[in-house]
Amino acid sequence: MPALVIDSAGPGITLQDGGRHGYLRYGITAAGPMDPLMHAAANRAASNALDATAIEISTGGITVSAQDGAVGLALLAPGFRVALDGVPLPDTVALALEPGQTLVVRAGDAGAWGYLRVDVAPVVGSAATHSRAGLGGLDGRGLAAGDRLPVAEGRTPDGPPQRLVAPWLERDGREIRVVLGPQDDYFAPDQVEAFLAGPWTVSPRGDRMACFVDGTPLRHAKGHDIVSDGVAMGAIQVPGNGLPIILMADRQSTGGYPKIATVIGPDLGRLAQVRGGASLSFRRVTVAEAVAARRAERDLLREAIPREPVIRTDFASDFLLGLNLVGGVTDGRA
């Protein structure tokens, strides 16, 4: 059986499917992808169910190779640097990785998360890795050098590299849409407006559990403690120091700080892709507007993602010097 071998993996490289749903009442959160849209698009590019398993790649990067046969891959990692045996490839690409070849994905100028879709065999079990809880993936942990992922049989690899055309995945994260509440009444109106106006600076302390932002602290009108209640991905808690914390994929199941707002579903990935040090602000929208945005996002995934040939522009100088670049444009006479 063909397998994908992990030759090297930085921190935060995990297997993720659409999430482990239905267990929140037991204190088990869904995990799943940090950027749900890009994760679904990677599956769409490989003609799989939108919530199927993919490798979530952090800025730590990953190097993979194939063993015992070719392995079909679809990679969506806008802003990352990608190379096959040292030859640069687009950051959105489908290909067949042949035995002996090495695919390297490294952090580039933008983006925090990418997704590598591979048909992992069911032997890995539940794929939504929650590292803090030790659930899912491979023994509940991130991927590491030496891991071998058997690939499901019966699928034809993708063949020569082709660029996946999905410009709508390059989203602007400077403005994040939110629905106010459920505890925005714990803040005076001027503090709600201050929250929306920002600007806020994304802290490098963030991880799969939460995104932290720095700025002018908010003041609570009713204290900074509530009776703990359930929290969703995107919930924005404001603890005693007045600096918002946005809960992400590996969040806890309940929280005791007032939540001034909640990031809408379509902007969760937009937020996750913002790197530490960048500035952002929040924009208030209605529930109806949030639903419309979700439907528009889903419409993007209804059609197949177009592909186009990869055109090389990185030829080595010794190769170019060996070509007759003027042949055909002169008649050979002095």
VEXFI-960822 format. One record per residue (C-alpha): y, z, x; residue in three letters. Coordinates in nm, 2 decimals. Each point is the difference from the previous one (the first is absolute). Layout:
# residues N
+--------+--------+--------+------+
:     c2 :     c3 :     c1 : code :
+--------+--------+--------+------+
:      Y :      Z :      X :  Ala :
...
+--------+--------+--------+------+
//
This chain:
# residues 334
+--------+--------+--------+------+
:     c2 :     c3 :     c1 : code :
+--------+--------+--------+------+
:   0.00 :   0.00 :   0.00 :  Met :
:   0.34 :  -0.09 :   0.14 :  Pro :
:   0.23 :   0.29 :   0.08 :  Ala :
:   0.36 :   0.07 :   0.09 :  Leu :
:   0.03 :   0.21 :   0.31 :  Val :
:   0.30 :   0.23 :   0.06 :  Ile :
:   0.08 :  -0.04 :   0.37 :  Asp :
:   0.31 :   0.22 :  -0.01 :  Ser :
:   0.20 :   0.17 :  -0.28 :  Ala :
:   0.32 :   0.19 :   0.00 :  Gly :
:   0.06 :   0.31 :  -0.22 :  Pro :
:   0.02 :  -0.06 :  -0.37 :  Gly :
:  -0.25 :  -0.30 :  -0.02 :  Ile :
:  -0.21 :   0.06 :  -0.31 :  Thr :
:  -0.22 :  -0.17 :  -0.26 :  Leu :
:   0.18 :  -0.01 :  -0.34 :  Gln :
:  -0.09 :  -0.14 :  -0.34 :  Asp :
:   0.22 :   0.03 :  -0.31 :  Gly :
:  -0.04 :   0.38 :   0.00 :  Gly :
:  -0.23 :   0.28 :  -0.12 :  Arg :
:   0.12 :   0.05 :  -0.36 :  His :
:  -0.11 :   0.25 :  -0.27 :  Gly :
:  -0.02 :   0.31 :   0.22 :  Tyr :
:   0.35 :   0.13 :   0.01 :  Leu :
:  -0.09 :   0.29 :  -0.24 :  Arg :
:  -0.24 :   0.12 :   0.28 :  Tyr :
:   0.28 :  -0.01 :   0.26 :  Gly :
:  -0.12 :  -0.33 :   0.15 :  Ile :
:   0.27 :  -0.27 :   0.03 :  Thr :
:  -0.06 :  -0.37 :   0.00 :  Ala :
:   0.08 :  -0.09 :   0.36 :  Ala :
:  -0.01 :  -0.38 :   0.00 :  Gly :
:   0.25 :  -0.23 :   0.17 :  Pro :
:   0.35 :   0.09 :   0.11 :  Met :
:   0.12 :  -0.35 :  -0.10 :  Asp :
:  -0.19 :  -0.08 :  -0.32 :  Pro :
:   0.15 :  -0.35 :  -0.04 :  Leu :
:  -0.09 :  -0.11 :   0.35 :  Met :
:  -0.35 :   0.15 :  -0.02 :  His :
:  -0.06 :  -0.19 :  -0.33 :  Ala :
:   0.14 :  -0.32 :   0.15 :  Ala :
:  -0.24 :   0.02 :   0.29 :  Ala :
:  -0.29 :   0.02 :  -0.25 :  Asn :
:   0.15 :  -0.28 :  -0.20 :  Arg :
:   0.02 :  -0.22 :   0.31 :  Ala :
:  -0.38 :   0.06 :   0.05 :  Ala :
:  -0.08 :  -0.06 :  -0.37 :  Ser :
:  -0.11 :   0.36 :  -0.05 :  Asn :
:   0.08 :   0.26 :  -0.26 :  Ala :
:   0.35 :   0.13 :   0.05 :  Leu :
:  -0.12 :   0.35 :   0.06 :  Asp :
:  -0.28 :  -0.09 :   0.25 :  Ala :
:  -0.03 :   0.16 :   0.34 :  Thr :
:   0.23 :  -0.10 :   0.29 :  Ala :
:   0.09 :   0.14 :   0.34 :  Ile :
:   0.34 :   0.16 :  -0.01 :  Glu :
:   0.17 :  -0.05 :   0.33 :  Ile :
:   0.28 :   0.23 :   0.12 :  Ser :
:   0.25 :  -0.07 :   0.28 :  Thr :
:  -0.27 :   0.15 :   0.23 :  Gly :
:  -0.17 :  -0.35 :  -0.01 :  Gly :
:  -0.36 :  -0.11 :   0.01 :  Ile :
:  -0.23 :  -0.23 :   0.20 :  Thr :
:  -0.32 :  -0.14 :  -0.17 :  Val :
:  -0.28 :  -0.24 :   0.09 :  Ser :
:  -0.30 :  -0.15 :  -0.18 :  Ala :
:  -0.36 :   0.07 :   0.06 :  Gln :
:  -0.32 :  -0.17 :  -0.12 :  Asp :
:   0.19 :  -0.28 :  -0.17 :  Gly :
:   0.34 :  -0.12 :  -0.11 :  Ala :
:   0.21 :   0.23 :  -0.21 :  Val :
:   0.26 :  -0.13 :  -0.25 :  Gly :
:   0.34 :   0.18 :   0.01 :  Leu :
:   0.32 :   0.00 :  -0.19 :  Ala :
:   0.29 :   0.17 :   0.17 :  Leu :
:   0.34 :   0.09 :  -0.16 :  Leu :
:   0.22 :   0.18 :   0.25 :  Ala :
:   0.36 :  -0.13 :  -0.02 :  Pro :
:   0.19 :   0.11 :   0.31 :  Gly :
:  -0.30 :   0.08 :   0.21 :  Phe :
:  -0.11 :  -0.20 :   0.31 :  Arg :
:  -0.34 :  -0.17 :  -0.04 :  Val :
:  -0.21 :  -0.19 :   0.26 :  Ala :
:  -0.35 :  -0.15 :   0.01 :  Leu :
:  -0.14 :   0.00 :   0.36 :  Asp :
:   0.36 :   0.03 :   0.13 :  Gly :
:   0.13 :  -0.29 :  -0.21 :  Val :
:   0.28 :   0.11 :  -0.24 :  Pro :
:  -0.08 :  -0.04 :  -0.38 :  Leu :
:   0.22 :   0.04 :  -0.31 :  Pro :
:   0.03 :   0.35 :  -0.13 :  Asp :
:  -0.15 :  -0.13 :  -0.33 :  Thr :
:  -0.32 :  -0.19 :   0.07 :  Val :
:  -0.35 :  -0.07 :  -0.11 :  Ala :
:  -0.27 :  -0.08 :   0.25 :  Leu :
:  -0.37 :   0.02 :   0.10 :  Ala :
:  -0.04 :   0.23 :   0.30 :  Leu :
:  -0.29 :  -0.13 :   0.21 :  Glu :
:  -0.21 :   0.22 :   0.23 :  Pro :
:   0.16 :   0.02 :   0.33 :  Gly :
:   0.35 :  -0.03 :  -0.14 :  Gln :
:   0.25 :   0.29 :  -0.02 :  Thr :
:   0.28 :   0.05 :  -0.26 :  Leu :
:   0.28 :   0.23 :   0.10 :  Val :
:   0.26 :   0.13 :  -0.25 :  Val :
:   0.29 :   0.20 :   0.15 :  Arg :
:   0.33 :   0.14 :  -0.13 :  Ala :
:   0.29 :  -0.25 :   0.02 :  Gly :
:   0.36 :   0.00 :  -0.10 :  Asp :
:  -0.05 :   0.11 :  -0.36 :  Ala :
:  -0.25 :   0.14 :  -0.24 :  Gly :
:  -0.20 :   0.32 :   0.00 :  Ala :
:  -0.32 :  -0.09 :  -0.17 :  Trp :
:  -0.22 :  -0.31 :  -0.01 :  Gly :
:  -0.33 :  -0.09 :  -0.16 :  Tyr :
:  -0.31 :  -0.17 :   0.14 :  Leu :
:  -0.24 :  -0.11 :  -0.28 :  Arg :
:  -0.37 :  -0.02 :   0.10 :  Val :
:  -0.30 :   0.01 :  -0.23 :  Asp :
:  -0.13 :   0.34 :   0.11 :  Val :
:  -0.36 :   0.06 :  -0.12 :  Ala :
:  -0.05 :   0.29 :  -0.26 :  Pro :
:  -0.16 :   0.21 :   0.27 :  Val :
:   0.34 :   0.16 :   0.08 :  Val :
:   0.01 :   0.15 :  -0.35 :  Gly :
:   0.33 :   0.10 :  -0.16 :  Ser :
:   0.27 :  -0.17 :   0.21 :  Ala :
:   0.32 :   0.19 :  -0.10 :  Ala :
:   0.04 :   0.21 :   0.31 :  Thr :
:   0.18 :   0.33 :  -0.04 :  His :
:  -0.01 :   0.13 :   0.36 :  Ser :
:   0.14 :   0.35 :  -0.08 :  Arg :
:  -0.28 :   0.05 :  -0.27 :  Ala :
:  -0.27 :  -0.17 :   0.21 :  Gly :
:  -0.08 :  -0.24 :  -0.29 :  Leu :
:  -0.09 :  -0.37 :   0.00 :  Gly :
:  -0.01 :  -0.27 :   0.26 :  Gly :
:  -0.22 :   0.08 :   0.30 :  Leu :
:  -0.08 :   0.37 :  -0.02 :  Asp :
:   0.34 :   0.07 :  -0.15 :  Gly :
:   0.19 :  -0.10 :   0.32 :  Arg :
:   0.20 :  -0.27 :   0.15 :  Gly :
:  -0.16 :  -0.29 :   0.18 :  Leu :
:  -0.06 :   0.03 :   0.37 :  Ala :
:  -0.12 :  -0.20 :   0.30 :  Ala :
:  -0.37 :  -0.07 :  -0.03 :  Gly :
:  -0.02 :   0.00 :  -0.38 :  Asp :
:  -0.21 :  -0.28 :  -0.14 :  Arg :
:   0.07 :  -0.12 :  -0.36 :  Leu :
:  -0.29 :  -0.21 :  -0.14 :  Pro :
:   0.13 :  -0.30 :  -0.20 :  Val :
:  -0.14 :  -0.09 :  -0.34 :  Ala :
:  -0.22 :  -0.30 :   0.00 :  Glu :
:   0.05 :  -0.32 :  -0.21 :  Gly :
:   0.37 :  -0.07 :   0.08 :  Arg :
:   0.11 :  -0.30 :   0.20 :  Thr :
:   0.24 :   0.08 :   0.28 :  Pro :
:   0.35 :  -0.14 :  -0.03 :  Asp :
:  -0.03 :  -0.25 :   0.29 :  Gly :
:   0.29 :  -0.10 :   0.23 :  Pro :
:   0.31 :   0.22 :  -0.02 :  Pro :
:   0.23 :  -0.08 :  -0.29 :  Gln :
:   0.33 :   0.16 :  -0.07 :  Arg :
:   0.02 :   0.18 :  -0.33 :  Leu :
:   0.33 :  -0.09 :  -0.17 :  Val :
:   0.13 :   0.32 :  -0.18 :  Ala :
:   0.37 :   0.04 :   0.08 :  Pro :
:   0.04 :   0.23 :  -0.29 :  Trp :
:  -0.17 :   0.27 :   0.21 :  Leu :
:   0.30 :   0.02 :   0.23 :  Glu :
:   0.19 :   0.25 :  -0.22 :  Arg :
:   0.33 :   0.17 :   0.06 :  Asp :
:  -0.04 :   0.38 :   0.02 :  Gly :
:   0.37 :   0.09 :   0.02 :  Arg :
:   0.01 :   0.08 :  -0.38 :  Glu :
:  -0.28 :   0.18 :  -0.17 :  Ile :
:  -0.02 :   0.01 :  -0.38 :  Arg :
:  -0.07 :   0.33 :  -0.17 :  Val :
:  -0.04 :   0.15 :  -0.35 :  Val :
:   0.18 :   0.34 :  -0.02 :  Leu :
:  -0.20 :   0.31 :  -0.07 :  Gly :
:  -0.20 :   0.18 :  -0.10 :  Pro :
:   0.22 :   0.29 :   0.14 :  Gln :
:   0.33 :  -0.18 :   0.06 :  Asp :
:   0.16 :   0.27 :  -0.22 :  Asp :
:  -0.05 :   0.24 :   0.29 :  Tyr :
:   0.30 :  -0.18 :   0.16 :  Phe :
:   0.36 :  -0.03 :  -0.11 :  Ala :
:   0.11 :  -0.35 :  -0.09 :  Pro :
:   0.20 :  -0.04 :   0.32 :  Asp :
:  -0.31 :   0.09 :   0.20 :  Gln :
:  -0.20 :  -0.27 :  -0.18 :  Val :
:   0.27 :  -0.25 :   0.08 :  Glu :
:   0.00 :   0.12 :   0.36 :  Ala :
:  -0.38 :  -0.06 :   0.01 :  Phe :
:   0.04 :  -0.35 :  -0.13 :  Leu :
:   0.29 :  -0.09 :   0.22 :  Ala :
:  -0.15 :   0.11 :   0.33 :  Gly :
:  -0.03 :  -0.13 :   0.25 :  Pro :
:  -0.32 :   0.16 :   0.12 :  Trp :
:  -0.17 :  -0.05 :   0.33 :  Thr :
:  -0.38 :  -0.03 :   0.02 :  Val :
:  -0.14 :   0.26 :   0.23 :  Ser :
:  -0.27 :  -0.09 :   0.25 :  Pro :
:  -0.20 :   0.31 :  -0.11 :  Arg :
:  -0.14 :  -0.20 :  -0.30 :  Gly :
:  -0.37 :  -0.08 :  -0.04 :  Asp :
:  -0.24 :  -0.09 :  -0.28 :  Arg :
:   0.07 :   0.33 :  -0.18 :  Met :
:   0.38 :  -0.02 :  -0.02 :  Ala :
:   0.32 :  -0.18 :   0.10 :  Cys :
:   0.28 :   0.23 :   0.11 :  Phe :
:   0.37 :  -0.10 :   0.00 :  Val :
:   0.30 :   0.16 :   0.17 :  Asp :
:   0.36 :   0.01 :  -0.13 :  Gly :
:   0.24 :   0.23 :  -0.17 :  Thr :
:  -0.22 :   0.28 :  -0.17 :  Pro :
:   0.00 :   0.01 :  -0.37 :  Leu :
:   0.10 :   0.33 :  -0.18 :  Arg :
:  -0.23 :   0.14 :  -0.27 :  His :
:   0.15 :   0.12 :  -0.33 :  Ala :
:  -0.30 :   0.20 :  -0.12 :  Lys :
:  -0.17 :   0.10 :   0.33 :  Gly :
:  -0.26 :  -0.20 :   0.20 :  His :
:  -0.32 :   0.14 :  -0.15 :  Asp :
:  -0.18 :  -0.10 :  -0.32 :  Ile :
:  -0.34 :   0.08 :  -0.14 :  Val :
:  -0.23 :  -0.24 :   0.19 :  Ser :
:  -0.09 :  -0.32 :  -0.20 :  Asp :
:  -0.17 :  -0.33 :   0.07 :  Gly :
:   0.17 :  -0.25 :   0.23 :  Val :
:  -0.03 :  -0.38 :   0.02 :  Ala :
:   0.03 :  -0.23 :   0.29 :  Met :
:   0.37 :  -0.06 :   0.04 :  Gly :
:   0.11 :   0.34 :  -0.13 :  Ala :
:   0.31 :   0.12 :   0.18 :  Ile :
:   0.00 :   0.37 :   0.06 :  Gln :
:   0.31 :   0.19 :   0.11 :  Val :
:  -0.10 :   0.32 :   0.19 :  Pro :
:   0.23 :   0.29 :   0.10 :  Gly :
:   0.16 :  -0.19 :   0.28 :  Asn :
:   0.13 :  -0.26 :  -0.24 :  Gly :
:  -0.15 :  -0.30 :   0.17 :  Leu :
:  -0.22 :  -0.22 :  -0.22 :  Pro :
:  -0.37 :  -0.05 :   0.07 :  Ile :
:  -0.17 :  -0.31 :  -0.15 :  Ile :
:  -0.37 :   0.06 :  -0.06 :  Leu :
:  -0.23 :  -0.29 :   0.10 :  Met :
:  -0.36 :  -0.10 :  -0.02 :  Ala :
:  -0.16 :   0.31 :   0.16 :  Asp :
:   0.23 :   0.24 :  -0.19 :  Arg :
:  -0.12 :   0.34 :  -0.14 :  Gln :
:  -0.09 :   0.02 :  -0.37 :  Ser :
:   0.26 :   0.25 :  -0.11 :  Thr :
:   0.34 :   0.11 :   0.13 :  Gly :
:   0.24 :   0.29 :  -0.06 :  Gly :
:   0.33 :  -0.16 :   0.09 :  Tyr :
:   0.22 :  -0.17 :  -0.26 :  Pro :
:  -0.03 :  -0.38 :  -0.01 :  Lys :
:   0.33 :  -0.17 :  -0.03 :  Ile :
:  -0.15 :  -0.35 :  -0.05 :  Ala :
:  -0.31 :  -0.22 :   0.04 :  Thr :
:  -0.02 :  -0.33 :   0.19 :  Val :
:  -0.12 :  -0.27 :  -0.23 :  Ile :
:  -0.34 :  -0.16 :   0.08 :  Gly :
:   0.13 :  -0.34 :   0.12 :  Pro :
:   0.22 :   0.17 :   0.26 :  Asp :
:  -0.27 :   0.23 :   0.15 :  Leu :
:  -0.10 :  -0.26 :   0.25 :  Gly :
:   0.36 :  -0.10 :   0.07 :  Arg :
:   0.07 :   0.36 :   0.09 :  Leu :
:  -0.33 :   0.04 :   0.20 :  Ala :
:   0.10 :  -0.30 :   0.22 :  Gln :
:   0.33 :   0.17 :   0.11 :  Val :
:  -0.02 :   0.13 :   0.35 :  Arg :
:   0.15 :   0.32 :   0.13 :  Gly :
:   0.37 :  -0.02 :   0.08 :  Gly :
:   0.08 :  -0.26 :  -0.27 :  Ala :
:   0.25 :   0.08 :  -0.28 :  Ser :
:  -0.06 :  -0.03 :  -0.37 :  Leu :
:   0.14 :   0.10 :  -0.34 :  Ser :
:  -0.14 :   0.05 :  -0.34 :  Phe :
:   0.09 :  -0.19 :  -0.32 :  Arg :
:  -0.06 :   0.14 :  -0.35 :  Arg :
:  -0.19 :  -0.22 :  -0.24 :  Val :
:  -0.15 :   0.06 :  -0.35 :  Thr :
:  -0.36 :   0.03 :  -0.08 :  Val :
:   0.02 :  -0.35 :  -0.17 :  Ala :
:   0.14 :  -0.15 :   0.31 :  Glu :
:  -0.28 :   0.16 :   0.21 :  Ala :
:  -0.26 :  -0.14 :  -0.23 :  Val :
:   0.15 :  -0.35 :   0.02 :  Ala :
:   0.01 :   0.02 :   0.38 :  Ala :
:  -0.37 :   0.10 :   0.00 :  Arg :
:  -0.09 :  -0.30 :  -0.22 :  Arg :
:   0.20 :  -0.23 :   0.23 :  Ala :
:  -0.19 :   0.13 :   0.30 :  Glu :
:  -0.33 :  -0.06 :  -0.17 :  Arg :
:   0.10 :  -0.35 :  -0.08 :  Asp :
:   0.03 :  -0.07 :   0.37 :  Leu :
:  -0.37 :   0.06 :   0.04 :  Leu :
:  -0.12 :  -0.22 :  -0.28 :  Arg :
:  -0.01 :  -0.32 :   0.20 :  Glu :
:  -0.18 :  -0.07 :   0.33 :  Ala :
:   0.20 :   0.06 :   0.31 :  Ile :
:   0.08 :  -0.34 :   0.16 :  Pro :
:  -0.13 :  -0.08 :   0.35 :  Arg :
:   0.13 :  -0.24 :   0.26 :  Glu :
:  -0.13 :  -0.10 :   0.35 :  Pro :
:   0.11 :   0.21 :   0.29 :  Val :
:   0.22 :  -0.21 :   0.23 :  Ile :
:  -0.01 :   0.11 :   0.36 :  Arg :
:   0.32 :   0.01 :   0.20 :  Thr :
:  -0.11 :   0.23 :   0.29 :  Asp :
:  -0.17 :  -0.25 :   0.23 :  Phe :
:  -0.03 :   0.12 :   0.36 :  Ala :
:   0.21 :  -0.18 :   0.26 :  Ser :
:  -0.30 :  -0.12 :   0.20 :  Asp :
:  -0.13 :  -0.17 :  -0.32 :  Phe :
:   0.33 :  -0.17 :  -0.07 :  Leu :
:   0.03 :  -0.12 :   0.36 :  Leu :
:  -0.34 :  -0.16 :  -0.03 :  Gly :
:   0.12 :  -0.22 :  -0.29 :  Leu :
:   0.16 :  -0.34 :   0.02 :  Asn :
:   0.29 :   0.09 :  -0.22 :  Leu :
:   0.18 :  -0.34 :   0.04 :  Val :
:  -0.30 :  -0.22 :  -0.06 :  Gly :
:   0.05 :  -0.23 :  -0.29 :  Gly :
:   0.38 :   0.01 :   0.02 :  Val :
:   0.03 :  -0.21 :   0.32 :  Thr :
:  -0.16 :  -0.33 :   0.08 :  Asp :
:  -0.11 :   0.11 :   0.34 :  Gly :
:   0.24 :  -0.23 :   0.19 :  Arg :
:   0.24 :   0.16 :   0.26 :  Ala :
+--------+--------+--------+------+
//
